[in-house]
Amino acid sequence: METGLNILKLSLCLSLAVVGSYAQAPAPFNGFRPGTCDHYECPTYKLVEAGYGFEIRMYDAALWISTSPIPAPSMTQATKTGFRRLFSYIQGDNKSKVKMNMTAPVITQATPGKSVYTISFYLPKKNQQNPPQADDLHVQSWKPTYVAVRQIGGYVSDDVAKKEAVALMESLRSSDWILPVEKSKGKSPAYIVADYNPPSQTTARVNEIMVPFNM
């Protein structure tokens, strides 16, 4: 397991800066489950609705370990920086010296108009009750949360993320979900980029643009 994690770390650190603009917008959402979740623990959710170009999920309550907001010229640079620190954390660089398994996805929370990003790892279930603490990281708690999701392929650059976040909102306009999303988060909401694959994987990539909202 440790060897596999080191390979994943190396591939992310070397390749995160090399991104393309080949993300693909979906047709009707097919509910494709990232294959990464067959090998790494992923957060659990209930499918509420699959629509044209979007999916509505209800995520179960969960804890994530997160960086402080990282100022950076790009999302990819911030993700690279945050990943290094979080990977060190699960390798035992925490106050309890506890090692944890790698999970998926790596999420980057972005705010439109601001060049600051928060990077997070989902905490494994066995560490959810008592997550190890670290001076420069914090635990982020998700209550049961509705999330609008747009699934895309390829590599996600900053421009692609912004474009697909807009496309997600446009897809929602054809449904009743646009009202609670805009009421909760506004017309241009903060969004999350979820990355399920190491950058060295060039085919069958799965990424998601996510907008949590309240009902």
C-alpha positions in Angstrom: 0.0 0.0 0.0 2.8 2.4 0.9 4.5 1.8 -2.4 1.3 2.6 -4.2 0.8 5.8 -2.3 4.4 6.9 -3.0 3.8 6.3 -6.7 0.6 8.4 -6.5 2.4 11.1 -4.7 5.2 11.2 -7.2 2.8 11.3 -10.2 0.7 14.1 -8.7 3.7 16.2 -7.8 5.3 15.9 -11.2 2.3 16.2 -13.3 -0.3 18.4 -11.7 1.2 21.5 -13.5 0.7 19.8 -16.9 -2.9 20.1 -17.6 -4.8 20.3 -20.8 -8.2 21.7 -21.8 -9.7 18.5 -23.0 -12.5 18.2 -20.4 -15.6 16.9 -22.0 -19.1 18.1 -21.2 -21.6 15.3 -20.7 -24.9 14.6 -22.4 -27.6 13.1 -20.2 -25.8 12.1 -16.9 -25.0 8.4 -17.0 -24.1 8.1 -13.3 -20.6 6.8 -14.1 -18.9 5.8 -10.9 -15.2 6.6 -10.8 -13.2 3.4 -10.9 -10.8 5.0 -8.3 -13.5 4.3 -5.7 -13.0 0.5 -6.3 -9.5 0.9 -4.9 -9.7 3.9 -2.5 -12.4 4.8 0.0 -14.7 7.5 -1.3 -17.4 9.5 0.6 -20.9 8.0 0.4 -24.0 9.5 -1.0 -27.5 8.8 -2.2 -28.5 9.6 -5.8 -31.5 12.0 -5.7 -31.8 12.8 -9.4 -29.9 12.3 -12.7 -30.7 15.1 -15.1 -29.4 16.3 -18.5 -25.8 17.3 -17.8 -26.1 17.2 -14.0 -26.7 15.0 -11.0 -28.2 15.8 -7.6 -26.7 13.8 -4.7 -27.3 13.8 -0.9 -23.9 13.2 0.7 -23.7 11.6 4.1 -22.2 13.5 7.0 -18.4 13.2 6.8 -15.2 14.8 7.9 -12.5 16.1 5.6 -9.0 17.3 6.5 -8.3 20.6 4.8 -5.6 23.2 4.3 -5.9 26.9 5.1 -6.8 28.9 2.0 -3.8 28.8 -0.3 -3.1 32.0 -2.4 -1.8 30.8 -5.8 -1.8 32.0 -9.4 -3.7 29.0 -10.5 -5.9 26.2 -9.2 -3.5 23.5 -10.4 -0.6 25.1 -8.5 -2.6 25.4 -5.3 -3.8 21.8 -5.6 -0.2 20.7 -6.1 0.9 22.6 -2.9 -2.1 21.4 -0.9 -1.7 17.8 -2.0 1.9 17.6 -0.8 0.9 18.8 2.7 -2.1 16.5 3.0 -0.2 13.5 1.8 2.4 14.2 4.4 -0.4 14.4 7.0 -1.8 10.9 6.1 1.7 9.5 6.1 2.0 10.4 9.8 3.0 14.1 9.9 0.3 14.9 12.5 0.2 15.3 16.3 -0.8 11.7 16.8 1.7 10.3 14.3 -1.1 8.2 12.9 -0.8 6.9 9.3 -4.0 6.7 7.2 -5.0 5.2 3.9 -5.3 7.4 0.8 -8.8 8.3 -0.2 -10.5 9.8 -3.2 -11.3 12.4 -4.5 -8.9 15.2 -3.8 -11.1 18.3 -3.8 -10.2 21.9 -4.4 -12.7 24.5 -3.2 -12.5 27.7 -5.4 -14.2 31.0 -5.1 -14.9 32.9 -8.3 -13.0 36.1 -8.5 -10.5 35.1 -5.8 -7.1 33.4 -6.3 -7.3 31.4 -3.1 -8.1 27.7 -2.8 -8.7 25.1 -0.1 -7.5 21.6 -0.7 -9.1 18.6 1.2 -8.8 14.9 1.6 -11.8 12.8 2.8 -10.9 11.2 6.1 -11.2 7.3 6.1 -14.1 6.0 8.1 -11.9 4.5 10.8 -10.4 8.0 11.4 -13.7 10.0 11.3 -14.5 9.7 15.0 -11.1 10.9 16.2 -9.2 12.6 13.4 -5.5 13.4 14.1 -4.8 17.1 14.5 -2.1 19.2 12.8 -1.1 22.8 13.4 -1.5 23.9 9.8 -4.6 21.9 8.8 -8.1 21.8 10.1 -11.0 19.4 10.1 -13.9 20.4 7.8 -17.3 18.9 8.8 -20.0 18.2 6.2 -23.5 17.7 7.5 -25.8 15.6 5.2 -25.4 17.9 2.2 -27.2 18.3 -1.2 -24.7 18.6 -4.0 -25.2 19.5 -7.7 -22.6 17.7 -9.8 -21.4 17.9 -13.3 -19.1 15.1 -14.4 -16.3 15.7 -17.0 -13.3 13.9 -18.4 -9.8 14.8 -19.4 -7.7 17.3 -17.4 -9.2 20.3 -15.6 -7.4 23.6 -16.0 -8.6 26.8 -14.3 -10.4 27.9 -17.5 -12.1 24.5 -17.9 -13.3 24.5 -14.3 -14.8 28.0 -14.6 -16.5 27.1 -17.9 -17.9 23.8 -16.6 -19.1 25.5 -13.4 -21.1 27.9 -15.6 -22.3 24.9 -17.7 -23.5 23.2 -14.5 -25.6 26.2 -13.6 -27.0 26.4 -17.1 -28.0 22.7 -16.9 -29.8 23.2 -13.6 -31.9 26.0 -15.2 -33.9 23.3 -17.1 -34.9 21.8 -13.7 -36.5 22.7 -10.5 -33.2 22.5 -8.7 -32.0 25.9 -9.9 -34.3 27.6 -7.3 -32.8 26.1 -4.1 -29.3 26.3 -5.5 -29.5 30.0 -6.4 -31.4 30.8 -3.2 -28.7 29.0 -1.1 -25.6 30.0 -3.1 -26.4 32.7 -5.6 -26.2 32.9 -9.3 -22.4 32.4 -9.5 -21.7 30.1 -6.6 -18.4 28.9 -5.2 -17.7 25.5 -6.6 -15.5 22.4 -5.8 -13.3 20.5 -8.3 -13.1 16.8 -7.4 -10.2 15.0 -9.0 -10.4 11.2 -8.8 -7.3 10.2 -10.8 -3.5 10.8 -10.7 -2.4 13.1 -13.6 -0.3 10.2 -15.0 -3.6 8.5 -15.9 -4.3 9.8 -19.4 -7.4 7.8 -20.3 -10.8 7.2 -18.6 -10.3 10.2 -16.4 -13.2 11.3 -14.2 -13.5 14.8 -12.6 -16.5 16.5 -11.1 -17.6 20.1 -10.6 -19.6 20.2 -7.4 -21.8 22.9 -5.8 -23.1 22.1 -2.3 -26.4 23.8 -1.4 -29.2 23.9 1.2 -32.8 23.0 0.7 
